């Protein structure tokens, strides 16, 4: 498993941090994010590297949980 501090892209870092904290799925992470601001499909696309334009508020909501 990659360490989130050495992962290359933002999606890879989010995925590594999620797994290191024992959050097994994107669905589980989305349920922990307040206000429903990030959907599971958006998070899956971020982790896969398909979505590269992430708003600051979206990134803050993800990092708040992680």
N, C-alpha and C positions, 0 to 999 in steps of 0.2 A: 504494500500500500504506500502510495506517495505521501510524503509529508507536505502539508499545505503550505509550508514556508518555502519549499523548493519547487513546487509545481509551477509550470510555465504560464498558463493562461488563467484568467479569472475564473472561468468555469471549472477548470481542473482544480484550482485552489478551493473553491466552494465545495466541490464534491469530496475532496480529501478531508477538509475540515468537518464536513457532515459525517463522514464515515468514522473519523477519529473520535467524534463525540458520541458515537453509538446510535446515530440517527440513520436507520437502515435504508430509507427510501426518500425520494423527493416528495411523495405524498405526505409522509410523516413530518418532514421539514415545513412544508406549506401549511400544515395544520397548526404549527407552532408560531407562524408569522402573524403578527397582529393585523387586524383590519382587512384581511383578505386581499392585500395589495399585490400579491404574487401568486399566480396560478401554477398548478403542477406542470402544465405544458410549457409555460414560460421558463420555469426552473429547469426542466429537462433540456430545453433548447440552450439555456445558458451553460449548463454542465457539459453538453455535447459540443459546445463551441459554435453552434449555429446562430445564436443570438449574441451579438457583440456590443450592441448599443443598450446599455443598462443605465437607467436613470439613477441619480444619486439616492433618491428616496427608496427605490427598490433595493439598491445595494445596502443601504443602511438597515432596512428591515430584515434582510437576510443575515447580515453580520450581527445584528442585535441578538438573534436566536443562537448563532454559532459562537 
